[in-house]
Amino acid sequence: MEWYVLIVAAFFLLLALFATGLPIFLSFLTLNIAGIYLLRGSFDGVMLVVNSMYNTGTSMSLAAIPLFIFLGEILFRSSAVHILFNAVDGLIGNLRARLYAVSILLSAVFGALSGSAMAVAAMMGASLLPEMRKRGYDRNLSMGAILAGSSLAPIIPPSVMAVVLGILSGVSISGLLVAGILPGLLLAVAFFIYVVIRGWLNPSLAPVSQQTSLPGRERAMLFLRALPFLLIIVTILGLILAGVATPTEAAAMGCIVAMVICSVFAKLDLKALYEALRATAWITGMIMVIMVSSVSFSQVLNMSGVTFELVAWVTDLDISLVLMFIVLMALPFILCMFIDQIALMILLVPLYQPIVNALGFDPMWFWAIFLINMSIGGITPPFGYTLFALQGVASDVPIQAVYRSVLPFIAIFGFVVVILALFPQIILFLPSLL
């Protein structure tokens, strides 16, 4: 059987399994076992899948995932969220489109602290969106600003998706984490400028704030109250950039610092800590079972010869590297509209990795942009998971309105991706310091 028939059949079989509602890990496991039987004519090779699952599940690199999730849970289950909200709200002051700006900057801060776009979207949708609508802010622009800000969570470290992508692609996890800092800040600035310009051009979208600017002393006090929580980010990134800790060790230290700070400056009690641990175990279990069941997919591809044939076919194509880069990025952008981000990474990274190496793309630059592409997928209709997280807490808003709200911000994402492609040093500067 030709290699392209195998890969197309595997792809559509996987989509069919997803469509039946079968859990992601069972879908990959079914595909792997079916592939081994097709290639070998028996189930003798199943032990390859079992060994691969064991080796993946016992990898120490994966330990960073529950630690980053636990860090976010600690912050969300204490009063840290309210302290940071008051600080950002007060520091922005009496600005037209103030709450749009607050939603973007606060989402970026929460994203940097938790790494979960869905958690940030749900939290902001439940707390800030009702207040924005009550004050007469445009509903669609309000939702778009919240979704755009929350989509920065997988980009700005700590990021669970960056850890997963680093493991799958073989790229330095530390490098991939810090590579997202400057692009994430660039995106936040772009979103901020957009909402301010929209409010200036169309005053009906952003009513004049009734809040008077706070005195400098009160602003300073708000900043000082939030400062201890920013120490969590500084601890994690500082340890990684200094080269004295791995991402897993830095995540563990971040959890310790977060527990101490939230116990002293917020309201972290034993009940909240228990709930954080329980939620962490549940989310980690889901991610881990997907990882161990799907990582052997690349082994099946290698056994079939698909990987070698695909690389040979791509490198023989008579098209420019620029066009090849566009094609490689367009595919995940489209597929993210229909497939879970982690599942899609597990599906595409084994195929992309040898192609990226063969074409001579800088791995850190390519996979950092790939990660940003995955983040866009979370807010891209019709099946972006972050969209559903926001709509879940804003149940009176039709999903069509949620779709429309995010379209301008997807365009901004695309514009920034072009800038990052043209100026790779924006991505590569911080990793080069490691």
N, C-alpha and C positions, 0 to 999 in steps of 0.2 A: 504494500500500500504506500502511495506517495506521501511524503512528509507533510505537504500542505493539506492533504485530506485528513490526516491524523490530527493536526492542530486545529483545523476548523471543526472537526467532529467533537474534539475534546471541549472546545470553547462552547459550542452550542449545547452539548450535553450538560455542561456545568450550569449554563443559563437555565436550561430546562429543570434541573434539580433545584436551583434557587426559586424558580417560579412555582414549584410544588409546595413551597413553604418548608422544605426540609432544612434543618439548621445548617449553617455554613460549614461547620466542621464535618458533619456527616456527608455533605455534598462533595467536599474534597476527598474524603476518605473513600467514598463510593467510586469516584472518578479514578483514584489511584489504583484501587484493587481491580477495577474493570480494565484499566490500562495494562496492568501486569498480566492479567489473564489473557488479554488480546495478544500481547507481545510474546508470551512464553507458552501459551496453550494450557497453562495450569496455574494453580495458586502457590507454586513452589517459591515464588519471589516475594510472598507477602511479608516474610521476615525482614526484608529490606525496609519495608514501610514501618514495621514495628521498631527496628533499630533506629531508623531516622527519627521517629517520634520520641524515643527515649533520649537520644542525643540532643534533640532540640529542647525537650522539656527540662533537661538537667543543665542547660547552658547558663552560666552565671550572668551573662549579659542580660538575660531576661529578668533578672532580679530588679533592675531599675524600673520596670513597668509597674509592679504593685507599689513600689515606694513613691513614685510620682503620683499615682492615683490616690494613695493614702494622704499625701501632702495636700492635694486639692480638697479631699473630703474633710480634713481637719479645718481648713479655712472656711469652707462653706457651712460647717456645722457649729462654728463658733460665731461670735458677733463681729469677726474681722471684716466681713462684707460691708456692714453698716459703717464701720469706722473709715474704711477706704472710700466708700461712696461719699460720705460727708466731706472728706478731705478733697477729693477731686471736684465735687460740686462747688465747694467754697473757693478753691484756687482758681477755677475758670472765671468766676465772677459774673457780673451783669453783662452778658454778651448775647446779641441776637443769635438764635439757633443754639443757645447755651446747652439745652438738654440733649440736642443731637451730639454736640461735642462731648458732653459728659458720657453719653452712652458709648461712644467710640473709645474714648480714653480709658474709661472704667473697664470696658470689655477687654481692652488690650492688657490692662493690669491684672485682671482676674485670669485672663488666658495665660499670662506669664506665670501666675501662681499655681494654676491648676492643670493646664495643658489639655482641657476638655472643652471643645467647642460647643457640644450639646449641653453640657452643664452650665456654661456661661450664658448661652442663649435662653435656656429655661429660667435661670435665675433672674436675668435682666428683663425677660418678658413678663415675669411675675411681679417684679418690684418696680421697675422704671417705666415700662410701657403704659400701664394704667395712669400714672402721673402725667406722662407726656400727653396722652389723649385728653385728660381732664383739663390741662392748661391750653388746649387748642392747637397743639402741634399736629402737623399732617400725619395721618395714620401710616400711610405707605412709607414715607421718608423715615418715620420713627422706627418701623420694623426693619427697614433696609439698613439703617445705621447700627441697630443692635446686631443684626445678622452679620454685617461686615466686620464689626468689632470682634464678635465671637469667633469668626473664622480665622482670626490671627492666632488662636490658641495652639493649633498644631505647629505653627511656624516659630513663634517666640518660645525659647526654652523656659522651663522643662516641657518636653513634648513626648508623649507615649508613641505617637506615630513616627517621630524621628528615630526613636530607639528601635522600633520594629523595622523601619526602612534600613537603618544601619546594619542590623543583623542580616537581613535578606540580601542586601547589595554588597556586603563585605567592606563598606566604607567606614571609616572611623566614626563611632557614635559620638565621641566628644566633638569632633570636627563638624559633624552634621548638626549637632545641637547649637553650637555657637554660630554656625553659618546662617542660621535663621534670624539672628538678632537684627542686623542692619536691614535686610529685606522686610522684616516685620515692622520695624520703625518707619521705614519708607512708606509702606502700605498704610499705616496708621495716620501719617501726615497727609497722604493723598486723600484718604477718606475725610479727614478733618477739614481740609481745604474745600473739598467738594460740598460738604453740608453747609459750611459757612457761606460759600458763594451762592448756593441755592437759596439760602435764607435771605441773602442780600438782594438777589435778583427778584425774588418773589416773596415779599414780606408776609403774605398770607400763610405761607408754610411754617413760619416761625414767629409767633407773637412776641412782642417786646416783653422781656423778662420783668416780672413785678418784684423780683428780689433785688434789694439794694446791695451794692458791693460791700463786702465785709471789710472792716478795718484791718490794717496790716498786722496788728497784734493777733487778731482772731485767726487770720489766715495762717500765720506762723504756728499757732497752737494746733490747728487742724493738721498741718504738715508734720509737726512733731509727733502727734498721735499716730499718724500713719507710718512714720519713719521706721519703727521697729519691724513692721511687716515687710517693708522693702528689703530689710536685712536678709530675709529668706532667699530672695532672688540673688542678692549679692553673694551670699554664702555659696549657693550652688554654682553660679557662673564663675565666681572667683576661684573656687577650688579646681574647676575644670580648666580654666584659662591658665592658672598657675602651674598646671601639670602635676599637682600633688595628689590628685584623686581621680579615680575613674568615674564615669557617670553614675554607676551604681553606688559607689562610696559617697559621692557628692549628694545624691538623692537621699541616702540614709542620714547624712548630716543635716540636710534640709528639713527632713521630718523631725529630727530632734529639736532643731532651732524653732520650727513652727510650733511644736507642742509647748515648748518653754514660753515663747512669745504669746501664744494664744491663751495660755494659762494665766499669765501675768497681766497682759494688756487687753484681753478679750474675755470670753466666757466659755472656756473649754473645761467641761466637767467630765466625770467618768461616764455618764450616760452618752454624751456627745462623742466621746472617744470610742465607746463600744459601737455606736451606730456607724462611725467612720470606718472602724475595722471590718464590720459586717459588710458594708457597701463595697469596701475595697476587695474583700474576698470574693464577692459575687462578680464584680466587674472583671477582676483579674482572672477568675476561673473561666469566664467566657472568652477572653482574649487568648489565654494560654491554650485552651482546647482547640481553638481555631488554628493557632500557630503550629502545634504539634501534629495536627491532622492534615495540614496543608503544605508544610514545608517540603515534604517528600515528593510533592508534585514536580519539582525541578529534577529529582532523580529519575522519575518516570520519563520525563522529556529527554534526558540524557540517554537513557536506555533505548529509547525509540530512534535516536539519531536526529530528532527534530531540531534540537539546539544547533548542532553542527550544520545541518542543511539550511536552517534559517539564517545563520550568520553568513554563510557562503553566498546565499541569495541576495541578502541586503548589501553586502560589500561589493557585489558585482553590479549593482544597479548604477546606471549612468546618470545620477542626479547629484546636485551639490549637497554639501554638508548642511547648509542652511535649510534647504528644503527637507532633508532627512530629519533634522532636529524638529522642524514644524510638524512633520508627520508623527514622530515619536511622542510629541507632546499633545497633539490633537486627539490621538486615540484614547489616552486615559481621561482627557477632559470630557469626551463624549460618553465613555463607559461609566464615568462617575455619576452620570445622571440616572443610572439604573442599578449599579452594583455598590455594595458597601465598600468604603475606602480601604479598610485593611484587607478584605477579601480580594479587592482589585490589585492591591500591591503584591499580594502573595501570588496572584495569577500572572502579573506582567513582569515583575522584577526578574524572575529566572529567565524569561525570554529576552529582556532588555539588557541584562548585565553583559553577556558576551558581545552583543552588538555595540554597546557603548565603548567597551574596550577595543573592539576591532576598528571602530571609526575614529578613535583617538580623542574622544571628548574627555575633558577633565571630569573624573568621576564625582568629585565633591560638588562642582558647579552643576553638573547635570542632575544629580540626585536631589540637590537642594531645590532646584526649579521643579523637579518632579514632585517633591513634597508640597510645594506651593500649589501645584496643579491639583493634588489630592485635596488640599484645603478648599480650593474653589469648588470642587465636586460636592463638598458638604452643604453648600448653599445653592447648588445648581438644580433647577427644576428638571424633571418632575419628582425625583425621588431623593433629593438631598436630605440627609437625616437631620441636619441642623434646622432645616425648614420645618420639619415635623415637630421638633422639640419646642420651637417657638409657638407654632400653631396649637400645640397641646396645652399651653398655659394661656393662650389667647383664643379660647375655643369659639368666641363669637365672631372671629374674623375668618372669612372663607379662605380656603387654601389658595384660590386663584389670586387673591389680593396679596398673600404672602409671596407668591411667585413674582408678581409684578414689582413688588417693593425692592427686590434684590437685583434686578437686571442692571441698573446703572453701576452698581458696585462690582458686578461681575466684569463689566467693561473696564472699570478702573483696575481690577486685578490683571486683566489681559494687557493693559497698557504698561503696568509695572513689570510684568513678566518680560515684555519686550525690552524694557530698560535693563533688567537684570541679564538678559541674554546678550545685549550689546556691551554691557560694562560688567564683566564677570568679577572684577575686583571688589564690587560691592558685596558679593558672596564670599569671596576667597580671602579677604583681608584678615578677618578675625581668626579663621582656621589656620592661617599661615603663622600666627603668633604662638600656636601650641607647640 
